[in-house]
Amino acid sequence: MEKKKYELFFFGILTSGEHQNVIQKEALPVKSKDPFVSYGILPANPLSLKRRYAIKGYVMDVFAWLLLLLGIALNIVFIFLILSLLTVI
């Protein structure tokens, strides 16, 4: 059985050499002292994630507009109902 290979994408700073009094041969990811530097690891390609979440965002946007228009239509129906009851009296 073949194991699945996962790609990890790291965003941040890599250190090499000495870090916190420990000698290391390979670069290790560390958090930057600068709060504006991105830091994190994504389990997939950022471009495919961007496409996937952009599609989800557009779908939710359309859903929100439909809900808003439904609410406006419901308010218009109630307004006409109240006006029709006022004219009958």
C-alpha atoms as a printed R data frame, in Angstrom:
   type eleno elety resid chain resno       x      y      z
1  ATOM     1    CA   MET     A     1   0.000  0.000  0.000
2  ATOM     2    CA   GLU     A     2   1.375  3.380 -0.979
3  ATOM     3    CA   LYS     A     3   1.377  6.171  1.574
4  ATOM     4    CA   LYS     A     4  -0.094  9.505  0.572
5  ATOM     5    CA   LYS     A     5   2.440 12.286  0.383
6  ATOM     6    CA   TYR     A     6   1.336 15.589  1.834
7  ATOM     7    CA   GLU     A     7   2.831 18.856  0.740
8  ATOM     8    CA   LEU     A     8   3.225 21.509  3.401
9  ATOM     9    CA   PHE     A     9   3.769 25.154  2.531
10 ATOM    10    CA   PHE     A    10   5.554 27.180  5.197
11 ATOM    11    CA   PHE     A    11   5.264 30.954  5.491
12 ATOM    12    CA   GLY     A    12   7.648 32.657  7.885
13 ATOM    13    CA   ILE     A    13  11.346 32.905  8.706
14 ATOM    14    CA   LEU     A    14  13.893 30.106  8.536
15 ATOM    15    CA   THR     A    15  16.867 30.184 10.872
16 ATOM    16    CA   SER     A    16  20.144 28.423 10.390
17 ATOM    17    CA   GLY     A    17  23.066 27.784 12.693
18 ATOM    18    CA   GLU     A    18  22.582 28.593 16.360
19 ATOM    19    CA   HIS     A    19  19.143 29.280 17.695
20 ATOM    20    CA   GLN     A    20  18.410 29.430 21.434
21 ATOM    21    CA   ASN     A    21  21.854 28.019 22.314
22 ATOM    22    CA   VAL     A    22  21.306 24.845 20.262
23 ATOM    23    CA   ILE     A    23  23.468 24.072 17.253
24 ATOM    24    CA   GLN     A    24  21.418 22.897 14.274
25 ATOM    25    CA   LYS     A    25  22.496 21.713 10.867
26 ATOM    26    CA   GLU     A    26  19.206 22.442  9.095
27 ATOM    27    CA   ALA     A    27  17.107 25.574  8.955
28 ATOM    28    CA   LEU     A    28  14.113 25.582 11.295
29 ATOM    29    CA   PRO     A    29  10.963 27.690 11.035
30 ATOM    30    CA   VAL     A    30  10.594 30.291 13.770
31 ATOM    31    CA   LYS     A    31   8.145 33.079 14.496
32 ATOM    32    CA   SER     A    32   9.437 36.531 13.655
33 ATOM    33    CA   LYS     A    33   9.652 39.345 16.182
34 ATOM    34    CA   ASP     A    34   7.934 41.531 13.582
35 ATOM    35    CA   PRO     A    35   4.140 41.154 14.051
36 ATOM    36    CA   PHE     A    36   3.470 41.933 10.367
37 ATOM    37    CA   VAL     A    37   5.396 38.916  9.056
38 ATOM    38    CA   SER     A    38   3.154 36.009  8.074
39 ATOM    39    CA   TYR     A    39   3.761 32.818  9.980
40 ATOM    40    CA   GLY     A    40   2.080 29.483  9.427
41 ATOM    41    CA   ILE     A    41   1.932 26.215  7.577
42 ATOM    42    CA   LEU     A    42  -0.701 25.326  4.989
43 ATOM    43    CA   PRO     A    43  -1.425 21.669  4.221
44 ATOM    44    CA   ALA     A    44  -1.975 22.252  0.496
45 ATOM    45    CA   ASN     A    45  -1.083 24.468 -2.437
46 ATOM    46    CA   PRO     A    46  -2.128 28.071 -1.653
47 ATOM    47    CA   LEU     A    47  -3.389 28.634 -5.214
48 ATOM    48    CA   SER     A    48  -5.815 25.712 -5.089
49 ATOM    49    CA   LEU     A    49  -6.987 26.834 -1.642
50 ATOM    50    CA   LYS     A    50  -7.520 30.344 -3.000
51 ATOM    51    CA   ARG     A    51  -9.643 29.049 -5.880
52 ATOM    52    CA   ARG     A    52 -11.705 26.823 -3.613
53 ATOM    53    CA   TYR     A    53 -12.428 29.553 -1.066
54 ATOM    54    CA   ALA     A    54 -13.104 32.151 -3.769
55 ATOM    55    CA   ILE     A    55 -15.827 29.910 -5.203
56 ATOM    56    CA   LYS     A    56 -17.276 29.368 -1.718
57 ATOM    57    CA   GLY     A    57 -17.159 33.116 -1.125
58 ATOM    58    CA   TYR     A    58 -19.076 33.881 -4.325
59 ATOM    59    CA   VAL     A    59 -21.704 31.247 -3.528
60 ATOM    60    CA   MET     A    60 -22.210 32.682 -0.038
61 ATOM    61    CA   ASP     A    61 -22.391 36.196 -1.521
62 ATOM    62    CA   VAL     A    62 -25.183 35.160 -3.897
63 ATOM    63    CA   PHE     A    63 -26.977 33.394 -1.035
64 ATOM    64    CA   ALA     A    64 -26.754 36.550  1.111
65 ATOM    65    CA   TRP     A    65 -28.194 38.694 -1.711
66 ATOM    66    CA   LEU     A    66 -31.072 36.248 -2.193
67 ATOM    67    CA   LEU     A    67 -31.835 36.316  1.522
68 ATOM    68    CA   LEU     A    68 -31.763 40.120  1.524
69 ATOM    69    CA   LEU     A    69 -34.110 40.330 -1.468
70 ATOM    70    CA   LEU     A    70 -36.432 37.776  0.120
71 ATOM    71    CA   GLY     A    71 -36.584 39.901  3.270
72 ATOM    72    CA   ILE     A    72 -37.344 43.037  1.246
73 ATOM    73    CA   ALA     A    73 -40.087 41.215 -0.681
74 ATOM    74    CA   LEU     A    74 -41.619 39.957  2.567
75 ATOM    75    CA   ASN     A    75 -41.660 43.499  3.973
76 ATOM    76    CA   ILE     A    76 -43.355 44.805  0.811
77 ATOM    77    CA   VAL     A    77 -46.040 42.103  1.117
78 ATOM    78    CA   PHE     A    78 -46.698 43.109  4.742
79 ATOM    79    CA   ILE     A    79 -46.858 46.789  3.799
80 ATOM    80    CA   PHE     A    80 -49.456 46.063  1.080
81 ATOM    81    CA   LEU     A    81 -51.397 43.859  3.519
82 ATOM    82    CA   ILE     A    82 -51.522 46.640  6.121
83 ATOM    83    CA   LEU     A    83 -52.461 49.261  3.510
84 ATOM    84    CA   SER     A    84 -55.229 47.040  2.145
85 ATOM    85    CA   LEU     A    85 -56.619 46.528  5.669
86 ATOM    86    CA   LEU     A    86 -56.554 50.290  6.279
87 ATOM    87    CA   THR     A    87 -58.475 51.041  3.085
88 ATOM    88    CA   VAL     A    88 -61.196 48.469  3.944
89 ATOM    89    CA   ILE     A    89 -61.978 50.160  7.267
